[in-house]
């Protein structure tokens, strides 16, 4: 048998291996590397945030409410406190998530001067009209209309189960404590900026309703960890 066909076949194979690859669009031939970061993915997540809680109230409102009950007063009100929250939830493949959180919005403190005799009726009036903040558990749904490579913007709506203490201490020694509680709506906006494929910085604004015109705005920054 002649060896010429075999020699020719080996020569063609060697030439094909040595030939340069065909030129084309480098971007079109690029295949994702296993090391590339998957910035957005579904899964469980948890985190914590801290910020400023501001009650929708003023000293003038408090004075007007007491005047409506027959008490002239001079009030000062500290309506801004440090608040915090810890949260966890699940994000679906679609741009939706559900979230539960433990929230503490701090307290609202005031000083009230009056020429009236401090009686139980006066203390009752103060506790009835005094603004308050609260703490409790929230349950929310989130929708993310904006999903970019490394950041998300989401809208939040839900309800929270809250409790608040209204403590009145008079300079003359009298005091009164009243517990308030309820279930009310909350809304908010959430921004996520990815630091790694699992850690994200989280900036959010939330508006909590507590009933009787006691609303609180909460602006917070925190960290979120996503678990695949």
N, CA and C atoms as a LAMMPS dump frame, in Angstrom:
ITEM: TIMESTEP
0
ITEM: NUMBER OF ATOMS
684
ITEM: BOX BOUNDS ff ff ff
-5.0000000000000000e+02 5.0000000000000000e+02
-5.0000000000000000e+02 5.0000000000000000e+02
-5.0000000000000000e+02 5.0000000000000000e+02
ITEM: ATOMS id mol type element x y z
1 1 1 N 0.866 -1.197 0
2 1 2 C 0 0 0
3 1 3 C 0.885 1.224 0
4 2 1 N 0.505 2.271 -0.795
5 2 2 C 1.323 3.478 -0.836
6 2 3 C 1.07 4.316 0.391
7 3 1 N 2.085 5.04 0.864
8 3 2 C 1.962 5.905 2.048
9 3 3 C 1.724 7.34 1.657
10 4 1 N 1.571 7.641 0.342
11 4 2 C 1.405 9.036 -0.054
12 4 3 C 0.105 9.653 0.459
13 5 1 N -1.067 8.947 0.386
14 5 2 C -2.301 9.561 0.933
15 5 3 C -2.181 9.873 2.418
16 6 1 N -1.584 8.969 3.202
17 6 2 C -1.433 9.217 4.637
18 6 3 C -0.536 10.403 4.895
19 7 1 N 0.548 10.514 4.14
20 7 2 C 1.458 11.651 4.335
21 7 3 C 0.76 12.96 4.001
22 8 1 N -0.059 12.947 2.935
23 8 2 C -0.794 14.142 2.551
24 8 3 C -1.811 14.546 3.621
25 9 1 N -2.487 13.562 4.206
26 9 2 C -3.477 13.866 5.254
27 9 3 C -2.821 14.503 6.46
28 10 1 N -1.655 13.963 6.888
29 10 2 C -0.958 14.555 8.037
30 10 3 C -0.493 15.971 7.735
31 11 1 N -0.069 16.214 6.483
32 11 2 C 0.374 17.553 6.116
33 11 3 C -0.768 18.55 6.177
34 12 1 N -1.962 18.153 5.692
35 12 2 C -3.131 19.048 5.746
36 12 3 C -3.556 19.333 7.174
37 13 1 N -3.51 18.305 8.038
38 13 2 C -3.887 18.501 9.438
39 13 3 C -2.938 19.448 10.131
40 14 1 N -1.628 19.314 9.858
41 14 2 C -0.642 20.206 10.468
42 14 3 C -0.848 21.638 10.004
43 15 1 N -1.183 21.824 8.717
44 15 2 C -1.413 23.174 8.196
45 15 3 C -2.64 23.806 8.823
46 16 1 N -3.691 23.013 9.039
47 16 2 C -4.916 23.546 9.656
48 16 3 C -4.67 23.978 11.087
49 17 1 N -3.878 23.213 11.836
50 17 2 C -3.594 23.568 13.229
51 17 3 C -2.743 24.811 13.323
52 18 1 N -1.828 25.003 12.317
53 18 2 C -0.932 26.152 12.352
54 18 3 C -1.577 27.418 11.83
55 19 1 N -2.681 27.299 11.125
56 19 2 C -3.318 28.475 10.523
57 19 3 C -3.912 29.366 11.6
58 20 1 N -3.819 30.712 11.442
59 20 2 C -4.414 31.634 12.427
60 20 3 C -5.921 31.555 12.389
61 21 1 N -6.63 31.879 13.541
62 21 2 C -8.098 31.843 13.567
63 21 3 C -8.666 32.896 12.654
64 22 1 N -9.862 32.681 12.147
65 22 2 C -10.486 33.672 11.254
66 22 3 C -10.768 34.959 11.993
67 23 1 N -10.56 36.087 11.276
68 23 2 C -10.8 37.391 11.871
69 23 3 C -12.292 37.678 11.894
70 24 1 N -12.738 38.309 12.941
71 24 2 C -14.149 38.655 13.065
72 24 3 C -14.326 39.709 14.139
73 25 1 N -15.548 39.933 14.547
74 25 2 C -15.862 40.921 15.591
75 25 3 C -15.481 40.356 16.943
76 26 1 N -14.495 40.945 17.651
77 26 2 C -14.085 40.398 18.957
78 26 3 C -15.22 40.368 19.945
79 27 1 N -16.092 41.369 19.901
80 27 2 C -17.193 41.412 20.873
81 27 3 C -18.17 40.272 20.638
82 28 1 N -18.363 39.925 19.333
83 28 2 C -19.322 38.875 19.033
84 28 3 C -18.816 37.516 19.46
85 29 1 N -17.497 37.345 19.48
86 29 2 C -16.951 36.044 19.831
87 29 3 C -16.652 35.895 21.303
88 30 1 N -16.943 36.958 22.102
89 30 2 C -16.648 36.913 23.527
90 30 3 C -17.675 36.047 24.265
91 31 1 N -17.204 35.138 25.049
92 31 2 C -18.086 34.291 25.864
93 31 3 C -17.918 34.667 27.321
94 32 1 N -18.995 34.743 28.125
95 32 2 C -18.886 35.104 29.537
96 32 3 C -17.959 34.146 30.274
97 33 1 N -17.133 34.749 31.104
98 33 2 C -16.204 33.96 31.912
99 33 3 C -16.903 33.496 33.18
100 34 1 N -16.536 32.293 33.667
101 34 2 C -17.149 31.834 34.916
102 34 3 C -16.869 32.763 36.089
103 35 1 N -15.826 33.618 35.96
104 35 2 C -15.484 34.508 37.066
105 35 3 C -16.276 35.812 37.048
106 36 1 N -17.077 36.052 35.97
107 36 2 C -17.826 37.289 35.909
108 36 3 C -18.854 37.349 37.032
109 37 1 N -19.1 38.577 37.529
110 37 2 C -19.992 38.767 38.669
111 37 3 C -21.442 38.797 38.205
112 38 1 N -22.29 38.058 38.864
113 38 2 C -23.739 38.118 38.63
114 38 3 C -24.313 39.099 39.644
115 39 1 N -24.517 40.344 39.205
116 39 2 C -24.83 41.412 40.145
117 39 3 C -26.224 41.265 40.735
118 40 1 N -27.165 40.785 39.973
119 40 2 C -28.52 40.69 40.481
120 40 3 C -29.006 39.249 40.372
121 41 1 N -29.552 38.749 41.454
122 41 2 C -30.031 37.38 41.467
123 41 3 C -31.103 37.249 42.546
124 42 1 N -31.941 36.252 42.36
125 42 2 C -32.975 35.978 43.341
126 42 3 C -32.364 35.276 44.542
127 43 1 N -33.053 35.369 45.662
128 43 2 C -32.585 34.652 46.833
129 43 3 C -32.99 35.351 48.119
130 44 1 N -32.627 34.719 49.211
131 44 2 C -32.88 35.29 50.535
132 44 3 C -31.877 36.403 50.812
133 45 1 N -32.32 37.393 51.586
134 45 2 C -31.405 38.471 51.969
135 45 3 C -31.728 38.941 53.382
136 46 1 N -30.75 39.601 53.986
137 46 2 C -30.91 40.15 55.341
138 46 3 C -29.975 41.341 55.489
139 47 1 N -30.295 42.208 56.446
140 47 2 C -29.446 43.372 56.644
141 47 3 C -29.903 44.218 57.814
142 48 1 N -29.239 45.36 57.957
143 48 2 C -29.547 46.299 59.031
144 48 3 C -29.306 47.712 58.532
145 49 1 N -30.018 48.662 59.108
146 49 2 C -29.884 50.058 58.704
147 49 3 C -30.123 50.958 59.909
148 50 1 N -29.525 52.146 59.842
149 50 2 C -29.69 53.138 60.91
150 50 3 C -29.817 54.507 60.263
151 51 1 N -30.613 55.374 60.908
152 51 2 C -30.791 56.697 60.337
153 51 3 C -31.557 57.626 61.256
154 52 1 N -32.212 58.605 60.665
155 52 2 C -32.926 59.641 61.4
156 52 3 C -34.426 59.487 61.212
157 53 1 N -35.146 59.46 62.323
158 53 2 C -36.603 59.402 62.311
159 53 3 C -37.145 60.765 62.738
160 54 1 N -37.98 61.348 61.905
161 54 2 C -38.514 62.69 62.171
162 54 3 C -40.037 62.621 62.223
163 55 1 N -40.588 63.02 63.357
164 55 2 C -42.038 63.016 63.528
165 55 3 C -42.652 64.229 62.844
166 56 1 N -43.823 64.019 62.259
167 56 2 C -44.545 65.095 61.591
168 56 3 C -45.342 65.862 62.639
169 57 1 N -44.624 66.624 63.456
170 57 2 C -45.25 67.367 64.557
171 57 3 C -44.398 68.586 64.865
172 58 1 N -44.976 69.522 65.6
173 58 2 C -44.247 70.733 65.987
174 58 3 C -44.714 71.187 67.357
175 59 1 N -43.895 72.017 67.985
176 59 2 C -44.261 72.571 69.293
177 59 3 C -45.516 73.435 69.179
178 60 1 N -45.647 74.15 68.054
179 60 2 C -46.829 75.001 67.865
180 60 3 C -48.1 74.152 67.795
181 61 1 N -48.017 73.014 67.118
182 61 2 C -49.181 72.125 67.061
183 61 3 C -49.562 71.636 68.453
184 62 1 N -48.561 71.297 69.249
185 62 2 C -48.832 70.822 70.606
186 62 3 C -49.481 71.913 71.447
187 63 1 N -48.981 73.139 71.337
188 63 2 C -49.577 74.255 72.082
189 63 3 C -51.018 74.509 71.645
190 64 1 N -51.264 74.446 70.33
191 64 2 C -52.631 74.67 69.827
192 64 3 C -53.584 73.584 70.334
193 65 1 N -53.111 72.331 70.337
194 65 2 C -53.97 71.243 70.81
195 65 3 C -54.309 71.401 72.293
196 66 1 N -53.319 71.819 73.089
197 66 2 C -53.589 72.04 74.522
198 66 3 C -54.492 73.249 74.726
199 67 1 N -54.324 74.289 73.899
200 67 2 C -55.188 75.467 74.013
201 67 3 C -56.631 75.085 73.7
202 68 1 N -56.814 74.164 72.761
203 68 2 C -58.156 73.71 72.446
204 68 3 C -58.804 72.974 73.602
205 69 1 N -58.003 72.504 74.539
206 69 2 C -58.545 71.84 75.73
207 69 3 C -58.549 72.759 76.947
208 70 1 N -58.241 74.061 76.722
209 70 2 C -58.35 75.049 77.796
210 70 3 C -57.067 75.285 78.574
211 71 1 N -55.904 74.869 78.034
212 71 2 C -54.637 75.039 78.741
213 71 3 C -53.675 75.881 77.903
214 72 1 N -53.279 77.033 78.457
215 72 2 C -52.232 77.836 77.826
216 72 3 C -50.881 77.237 78.197
217 73 1 N -49.986 77.145 77.21
218 73 2 C -48.708 76.493 77.478
219 73 3 C -47.623 77.06 76.58
220 74 1 N -46.389 76.765 76.96
221 74 2 C -45.212 77.095 76.162
222 74 3 C -44.416 75.803 76.025
223 75 1 N -44.388 75.253 74.806
224 75 2 C -43.818 73.925 74.613
225 75 3 C -42.587 73.97 73.711
226 76 1 N -41.669 73.067 73.975
227 76 2 C -40.545 72.803 73.069
228 76 3 C -40.569 71.315 72.745
229 77 1 N -40.227 70.989 71.5
230 77 2 C -40.404 69.617 71.038
231 77 3 C -39.157 69.148 70.289
232 78 1 N -38.657 67.995 70.693
233 78 2 C -37.55 67.346 69.99
234 78 3 C -38.145 66.212 69.16
235 79 1 N -38.345 66.495 67.863
236 79 2 C -39.066 65.543 67.012
237 79 3 C -38.139 64.697 66.142
238 80 1 N -36.827 64.794 66.345
239 80 2 C -35.871 64.046 65.532
240 80 3 C -35.059 63.112 66.418
241 81 1 N -35.079 61.829 66.091
242 81 2 C -34.381 60.824 66.895
243 81 3 C -33.65 59.842 65.984
244 82 1 N -32.713 59.104 66.584
245 82 2 C -32.022 58.044 65.852
246 82 3 C -32.92 56.813 65.807
247 83 1 N -33.113 56.273 64.621
248 83 2 C -33.898 55.062 64.448
249 83 3 C -33.051 53.962 63.844
250 84 1 N -33.528 52.738 63.942
251 84 2 C -32.797 51.599 63.373
252 84 3 C -33.777 50.508 62.958
253 85 1 N -33.282 49.593 62.142
254 85 2 C -34.101 48.462 61.716
255 85 3 C -33.193 47.297 61.335
256 86 1 N -33.694 46.099 61.543
257 86 2 C -33.084 44.887 61.001
258 86 3 C -34.156 44.232 60.141
259 87 1 N -33.747 43.663 59.005
260 87 2 C -34.734 43.191 58.053
261 87 3 C -34.241 41.926 57.354
262 88 1 N -35.182 41.224 56.771
263 88 2 C -34.886 40.052 55.966
264 88 3 C -36.013 39.838 54.989
265 89 1 N -35.694 39.155 53.887
266 89 2 C -36.73 38.94 52.891
267 89 3 C -36.288 37.996 51.799
268 90 1 N -37.105 37.916 50.778
269 90 2 C -36.814 37.057 49.629
270 90 3 C -37.118 37.825 48.359
271 91 1 N -36.154 37.815 47.441
272 91 2 C -36.345 38.46 46.142
273 91 3 C -36.536 37.397 45.075
274 92 1 N -37.593 37.564 44.285
275 92 2 C -37.928 36.601 43.248
276 92 3 C -37.156 36.911 41.965
277 93 1 N -37.249 35.984 40.99
278 93 2 C -36.631 36.23 39.689
279 93 3 C -37.247 37.451 39.013
280 94 1 N -38.536 37.616 39.155
281 94 2 C -39.206 38.827 38.694
282 94 3 C -38.824 39.982 39.63
283 95 1 N -39.092 41.229 39.225
284 95 2 C -38.661 42.373 40.047
285 95 3 C -39.536 42.596 41.279
286 96 1 N -39.783 41.543 42.04
287 96 2 C -40.603 41.627 43.24
288 96 3 C -39.852 41.035 44.423
289 97 1 N -40.184 41.509 45.616
290 97 2 C -39.61 40.957 46.838
291 97 3 C -40.619 41.125 47.968
292 98 1 N -40.493 40.288 48.969
293 98 2 C -41.269 40.429 50.203
294 98 3 C -40.279 40.573 51.343
295 99 1 N -40.66 41.371 52.342
296 99 2 C -39.696 41.711 53.392
297 99 3 C -40.401 41.88 54.745
298 100 1 N -39.732 41.412 55.781
299 100 2 C -40.189 41.623 57.154
300 100 3 C -39.077 42.348 57.897
301 101 1 N -39.445 43.246 58.817
302 101 2 C -38.438 44.053 59.509
303 101 3 C -38.874 44.331 60.94
304 102 1 N -37.884 44.452 61.798
305 102 2 C -38.067 44.944 63.16
306 102 3 C -37.572 46.379 63.185
307 103 1 N -38.46 47.318 63.522
308 103 2 C -38.187 48.747 63.379
309 103 3 C -38.345 49.462 64.719
310 104 1 N -37.407 50.36 65.012
311 104 2 C -37.511 51.231 66.186
312 104 3 C -37.274 52.658 65.719
313 105 1 N -38.287 53.505 65.833
314 105 2 C -38.216 54.876 65.351
315 105 3 C -37.902 55.884 66.452
316 106 1 N -37.445 55.414 67.607
317 106 2 C -37.061 56.325 68.676
318 106 3 C -38.257 56.893 69.425
319 107 1 N -38.044 58.004 70.1
320 107 2 C -39.081 58.641 70.913
321 107 3 C -39.191 60.125 70.564
322 108 1 N -40.324 60.715 70.912
323 108 2 C -40.545 62.159 70.755
324 108 3 C -40.612 62.767 72.153
325 109 1 N -39.697 63.691 72.444
326 109 2 C -39.622 64.293 73.776
327 109 3 C -39.986 65.768 73.722
328 110 1 N -40.553 66.25 74.811
329 110 2 C -40.942 67.662 74.866
330 110 3 C -40.83 68.183 76.29
331 111 1 N -40.834 69.501 76.408
332 111 2 C -40.946 70.202 77.696
333 111 3 C -42.085 71.197 77.566
334 112 1 N -42.983 71.174 78.543
335 112 2 C -44.18 72.015 78.492
336 112 3 C -44.262 72.834 79.773
337 113 1 N -44.305 74.142 79.62
338 113 2 C -44.492 75.05 80.756
339 113 3 C -45.914 75.594 80.716
340 114 1 N -46.567 75.638 81.881
341 114 2 C -47.942 76.142 81.95
342 114 3 C -48.194 76.771 83.311
343 115 1 N -49.096 77.722 83.318
344 115 2 C -49.51 78.338 84.59
345 115 3 C -50.659 77.581 85.221
346 116 1 N -51.19 76.608 84.517
347 116 2 C -52.311 75.848 85.057
348 116 3 C -51.837 74.917 86.165
349 117 1 N -52.74 74.616 87.048
350 117 2 C -52.453 73.646 88.1
351 117 3 C -52.353 72.261 87.456
352 118 1 N -51.268 71.558 87.784
353 118 2 C -51.057 70.239 87.197
354 118 3 C -51.97 69.241 87.902
355 119 1 N -52.989 68.841 87.198
356 119 2 C -53.954 67.883 87.736
357 119 3 C -53.97 66.647 86.838
358 120 1 N -54.715 65.641 87.247
359 120 2 C -54.862 64.454 86.41
360 120 3 C -55.493 64.806 85.071
361 121 1 N -56.402 65.791 85.087
362 121 2 C -57.05 66.206 83.842
363 121 3 C -56.026 66.819 82.882
364 122 1 N -55.087 67.59 83.422
365 122 2 C -54.043 68.181 82.578
366 122 3 C -53.128 67.098 82.011
367 123 1 N -52.738 66.151 82.842
368 123 2 C -51.884 65.056 82.368
369 123 3 C -52.592 64.237 81.289
370 124 1 N -53.895 64.015 81.479
371 124 2 C -54.66 63.301 80.468
372 124 3 C -54.679 64.066 79.149
373 125 1 N -54.82 65.387 79.244
374 125 2 C -54.843 66.205 78.035
375 125 3 C -53.509 66.123 77.295
376 126 1 N -52.413 66.139 78.043
377 126 2 C -51.091 66.059 77.417
378 126 3 C -50.912 64.718 76.711
379 127 1 N -51.259 63.646 77.381
380 127 2 C -51.089 62.322 76.752
381 127 3 C -51.99 62.146 75.532
382 128 1 N -53.155 62.813 75.528
383 128 2 C -54.074 62.689 74.404
384 128 3 C -53.55 63.379 73.15
385 129 1 N -52.856 64.519 73.321
386 129 2 C -52.46 65.321 72.157
387 129 3 C -50.965 65.238 71.853
388 130 1 N -50.191 64.643 72.734
389 130 2 C -48.734 64.623 72.525
390 130 3 C -48.38 63.709 71.354
391 131 1 N -47.529 64.172 70.433
392 131 2 C -47.093 63.299 69.332
393 131 3 C -46.185 62.19 69.86
394 132 1 N -46.132 61.094 69.151
395 132 2 C -45.29 59.98 69.575
396 132 3 C -44.754 59.25 68.359
397 133 1 N -43.663 58.539 68.592
398 133 2 C -43.108 57.63 67.601
399 133 3 C -43.344 56.217 68.114
400 134 1 N -42.746 55.216 67.487
401 134 2 C -43.026 53.869 67.941
402 134 3 C -42.01 52.855 67.478
403 135 1 N -42.265 51.618 67.839
404 135 2 C -41.441 50.483 67.436
405 135 3 C -42.362 49.32 67.128
406 136 1 N -41.923 48.445 66.223
407 136 2 C -42.778 47.32 65.888
408 136 3 C -42.225 46.484 64.759
409 137 1 N -43.105 45.704 64.166
410 137 2 C -42.755 44.778 63.091
411 137 3 C -43.512 45.191 61.833
412 138 1 N -42.788 45.242 60.706
413 138 2 C -43.404 45.614 59.439
414 138 3 C -43.348 44.452 58.456
415 139 1 N -44.329 44.414 57.565
416 139 2 C -44.385 43.426 56.49
417 139 3 C -44.675 44.188 55.204
418 140 1 N -43.768 44.046 54.214
419 140 2 C -43.868 44.879 53.018
420 140 3 C -43.652 44.069 51.751
421 141 1 N -44.194 44.602 50.66
422 141 2 C -43.885 44.124 49.333
423 141 3 C -43.07 45.175 48.604
424 142 1 N -42.099 44.746 47.783
425 142 2 C -41.244 45.663 47.04
426 142 3 C -41.321 45.356 45.552
427 143 1 N -41.327 46.42 44.752
428 143 2 C -41.293 46.298 43.301
429 143 3 C -40.148 47.166 42.789
430 144 1 N -39.293 46.595 41.909
431 144 2 C -38.113 47.283 41.41
432 144 3 C -38.303 47.666 39.939
433 145 1 N -38.775 48.884 39.657
434 145 2 C -38.952 49.301 38.265
435 145 3 C -37.635 49.623 37.568
436 146 1 N -36.588 49.896 38.351
437 146 2 C -35.278 50.217 37.78
438 146 3 C -34.284 49.157 38.216
439 147 1 N -33.704 48.461 37.24
440 147 2 C -32.678 47.453 37.5
441 147 3 C -31.524 47.694 36.534
442 148 1 N -30.462 48.289 37.027
443 148 2 C -29.283 48.524 36.209
444 148 3 C -28.203 47.515 36.591
445 149 1 N -27.009 47.678 35.974
446 149 2 C -25.973 46.663 36.173
447 149 3 C -25.586 46.509 37.628
448 150 1 N -25.455 47.637 38.333
449 150 2 C -24.98 47.53 39.711
450 150 3 C -25.847 48.292 40.692
451 151 1 N -27.027 48.72 40.312
452 151 2 C -27.919 49.34 41.292
453 151 3 C -29.373 49.119 40.909
454 152 1 N -30.213 49.138 41.952
455 152 2 C -31.661 48.972 41.818
456 152 3 C -32.355 50.122 42.523
457 153 1 N -33.537 50.46 42.056
458 153 2 C -34.428 51.378 42.764
459 153 3 C -35.775 50.687 42.881
460 154 1 N -36.286 50.605 44.121
461 154 2 C -37.529 49.896 44.357
462 154 3 C -38.549 50.729 45.114
463 155 1 N -39.801 50.387 44.94
464 155 2 C -40.913 51.009 45.657
465 155 3 C -41.441 50.015 46.679
466 156 1 N -41.812 50.527 47.837
467 156 2 C -42.235 49.659 48.938
468 156 3 C -43.594 50.102 49.462
469 157 1 N -44.412 49.127 49.84
470 157 2 C -45.693 49.397 50.5
471 157 3 C -46.025 48.215 51.388
472 158 1 N -46.637 48.512 52.525
473 158 2 C -46.979 47.435 53.444
474 158 3 C -47.691 47.965 54.669
475 159 1 N -47.568 47.24 55.732
476 159 2 C -48.2 47.614 56.999
477 159 3 C -47.236 47.299 58.129
478 160 1 N -47.421 48.009 59.246
479 160 2 C -46.597 47.68 60.401
480 160 3 C -47.439 47.653 61.66
481 161 1 N -47.025 46.783 62.56
482 161 2 C -47.708 46.558 63.834
483 161 3 C -46.855 47.227 64.899
484 162 1 N -47.335 48.334 65.464
485 162 2 C -46.476 49.177 66.29
486 162 3 C -47.019 49.341 67.699
487 163 1 N -46.117 49.789 68.563
488 163 2 C -46.457 50.082 69.952
489 163 3 C -45.638 51.299 70.386
490 164 1 N -46.243 52.171 71.193
491 164 2 C -45.556 53.373 71.672
492 164 3 C -45.973 53.667 73.107
493 165 1 N -45.048 54.242 73.857
494 165 2 C -45.308 54.677 75.234
495 165 3 C -45.3 56.194 75.281
496 166 1 N -46.331 56.768 75.906
497 166 2 C -46.396 58.207 76.141
498 166 3 C -46.251 58.427 77.647
499 167 1 N -45.109 58.97 78.049
500 167 2 C -44.816 59.2 79.467
501 167 3 C -44.83 60.696 79.746
502 168 1 N -45.594 61.11 80.748
503 168 2 C -45.662 62.509 81.155
504 168 3 C -45.178 62.602 82.593
505 169 1 N -44.138 63.393 82.816
506 169 2 C -43.588 63.618 84.159
507 169 3 C -43.638 65.106 84.463
508 170 1 N -44.376 65.485 85.499
509 170 2 C -44.499 66.881 85.892
510 170 3 C -43.413 67.244 86.892
511 171 1 N -43.041 68.534 86.88
512 171 2 C -42.02 69.004 87.814
513 171 3 C -42.484 68.883 89.256
514 172 1 N -43.785 68.847 89.466
515 172 2 C -44.324 68.727 90.816
516 172 3 C -44.37 67.283 91.304
517 173 1 N -43.966 66.355 90.446
518 173 2 C -43.895 64.963 90.868
519 173 3 C -44.951 64.068 90.282
520 174 1 N -46.004 64.639 89.727
521 174 2 C -47.039 63.812 89.119
522 174 3 C -46.527 63.198 87.811
523 175 1 N -47.05 62.048 87.483
524 175 2 C -46.64 61.386 86.238
525 175 3 C -47.792 60.528 85.72
526 176 1 N -47.739 60.247 84.438
527 176 2 C -48.755 59.42 83.815
528 176 3 C -48.127 58.723 82.608
529 177 1 N -48.436 57.456 82.449
530 177 2 C -47.919 56.687 81.32
531 177 3 C -49.084 56.033 80.582
532 178 1 N -49.074 56.193 79.252
533 178 2 C -50.133 55.639 78.413
534 178 3 C -49.482 54.842 77.291
535 179 1 N -50.01 53.661 77.046
536 179 2 C -49.537 52.824 75.945
537 179 3 C -50.451 53.004 74.737
538 180 1 N -49.822 53.205 73.571
539 180 2 C -50.551 53.29 72.311
540 180 3 C -50.091 52.15 71.413
541 181 1 N -50.99 51.633 70.599
542 181 2 C -50.612 50.581 69.664
543 181 3 C -51.601 50.54 68.511
544 182 1 N -51.179 49.919 67.411
545 182 2 C -52.079 49.841 66.275
546 182 3 C -51.409 49.174 65.082
547 183 1 N -52.157 49.11 63.993
548 183 2 C -51.675 48.587 62.719
549 183 3 C -51.982 49.643 61.659
550 184 1 N -50.939 50.123 60.975
551 184 2 C -51.12 51.193 60.007
552 184 3 C -50.214 50.974 58.788
553 185 1 N -50.496 51.702 57.695
554 185 2 C -49.709 51.516 56.471
555 185 3 C -48.327 52.168 56.556
556 186 1 N -47.462 51.743 55.637
557 186 2 C -46.173 52.379 55.403
558 186 3 C -45.872 52.334 53.923
559 187 1 N -45.127 53.325 53.447
560 187 2 C -44.665 53.36 52.064
561 187 3 C -43.203 53.783 52.069
562 188 1 N -42.497 53.528 50.964
563 188 2 C -41.098 53.908 50.937
564 188 3 C -40.46 53.732 49.575
565 189 1 N -39.208 54.182 49.485
566 189 2 C -38.361 54.042 48.311
567 189 3 C -37.035 53.451 48.767
568 190 1 N -36.531 52.442 48.039
569 190 2 C -35.301 51.75 48.4
570 190 3 C -34.32 51.835 47.242
571 191 1 N -33.057 52.177 47.559
572 191 2 C -31.987 52.154 46.574
573 191 3 C -30.912 51.171 46.989
574 192 1 N -30.48 50.304 46.071
575 192 2 C -29.438 49.311 46.332
576 192 3 C -28.266 49.547 45.393
577 193 1 N -27.063 49.62 45.963
578 193 2 C -25.835 49.755 45.186
579 193 3 C -24.946 48.572 45.525
580 194 1 N -24.635 47.752 44.523
581 194 2 C -23.854 46.549 44.773
582 194 3 C -22.395 46.882 45.064
583 195 1 N -21.883 46.303 46.138
584 195 2 C -20.47 46.398 46.488
585 195 3 C -19.73 45.165 45.984
586 196 1 N -20.307 44.001 46.24
587 196 2 C -19.838 42.733 45.687
588 196 3 C -21.056 41.994 45.147
589 197 1 N -20.866 40.718 44.743
590 197 2 C -22.012 39.968 44.256
591 197 3 C -22.976 39.584 45.359
592 198 1 N -22.584 39.767 46.616
593 198 2 C -23.46 39.424 47.743
594 198 3 C -23.8 40.624 48.639
595 199 1 N -22.894 41.594 48.749
596 199 2 C -23.095 42.734 49.641
597 199 3 C -23.541 43.951 48.848
598 200 1 N -24.535 44.654 49.403
599 200 2 C -25.043 45.88 48.787
600 200 3 C -25.205 46.96 49.837
601 201 1 N -24.906 48.195 49.453
602 201 2 C -25.265 49.347 50.285
603 201 3 C -26.731 49.673 50.025
604 202 1 N -27.435 50.024 51.081
605 202 2 C -28.887 50.251 50.969
606 202 3 C -29.229 51.617 51.547
607 203 1 N -29.883 52.441 50.729
608 203 2 C -30.366 53.754 51.151
609 203 3 C -31.871 53.766 50.972
610 204 1 N -32.6 54.181 52.013
611 204 2 C -34.058 54.146 51.896
612 204 3 C -34.734 55.262 52.674
613 205 1 N -35.888 55.636 52.152
614 205 2 C -36.793 56.549 52.842
615 205 3 C -38.102 55.816 53.041
616 206 1 N -38.637 55.922 54.259
617 206 2 C -39.915 55.289 54.577
618 206 3 C -40.803 56.284 55.308
619 207 1 N -42.091 56.168 55.059
620 207 2 C -43.084 57.009 55.728
621 207 3 C -44.032 56.096 56.496
622 208 1 N -44.013 56.229 57.823
623 208 2 C -44.824 55.389 58.699
624 208 3 C -45.997 56.193 59.237
625 209 1 N -47.178 55.596 59.21
626 209 2 C -48.354 56.187 59.838
627 209 3 C -48.593 55.508 61.182
628 210 1 N -48.933 56.312 62.189
629 210 2 C -49.199 55.773 63.509
630 210 3 C -50.591 56.124 64.009
631 211 1 N -51.425 56.726 63.186
632 211 2 C -52.762 57.095 63.623
633 211 3 C -52.775 58.435 64.32
634 212 1 N -53.934 59.087 64.353
635 212 2 C -54.124 60.388 65.007
636 212 3 C -53.121 61.414 64.502
637 213 1 N -52.842 61.392 63.195
638 213 2 C -51.931 62.357 62.563
639 213 3 C -50.504 62.243 63.083
640 214 1 N -50.129 61.098 63.624
641 214 2 C -48.752 60.89 64.066
642 214 3 C -48.002 60.138 62.966
643 215 1 N -47.394 60.873 62.049
644 215 2 C -46.616 60.29 60.962
645 215 3 C -45.127 60.481 61.241
646 216 1 N -44.324 59.527 60.797
647 216 2 C -42.879 59.587 61.003
648 216 3 C -42.189 59.267 59.687
649 217 1 N -41.226 60.111 59.304
650 217 2 C -40.371 59.857 58.152
651 217 3 C -39.04 59.291 58.638
652 218 1 N -38.592 58.235 57.974
653 218 2 C -37.368 57.545 58.379
654 218 3 C -36.426 57.482 57.184
655 219 1 N -35.264 58.136 57.291
656 219 2 C -34.225 58.117 56.272
657 219 3 C -33.038 57.349 56.837
658 220 1 N -32.652 56.249 56.172
659 220 2 C -31.658 55.347 56.748
660 220 3 C -30.694 54.851 55.683
661 221 1 N -29.507 54.452 56.14
662 221 2 C -28.512 53.826 55.299
663 221 3 C -28.034 52.556 55.991
664 222 1 N -27.774 51.51 55.21
665 222 2 C -27.372 50.25 55.828
666 222 3 C -26.698 49.331 54.836
667 223 1 N -26.554 48.074 55.236
668 223 2 C -25.939 47.03 54.426
669 223 3 C -26.901 45.862 54.263
670 224 1 N -26.852 45.232 53.087
671 224 2 C -27.704 44.079 52.816
672 224 3 C -26.853 42.933 52.264
673 225 1 N -27.052 41.74 52.798
674 225 2 C -26.352 40.537 52.356
675 225 3 C -27.36 39.614 51.671
676 226 1 N -27.051 39.222 50.433
677 226 2 C -27.898 38.301 49.691
678 226 3 C -27.297 36.912 49.705
679 227 1 N -28.133 35.922 49.996
680 227 2 C -27.706 34.531 50.033
681 227 3 C -28.368 33.815 48.861
682 228 1 N -27.601 33.187 48.031
683 228 2 C -28.147 32.499 46.848
684 228 3 C -29.033 31.352 47.268
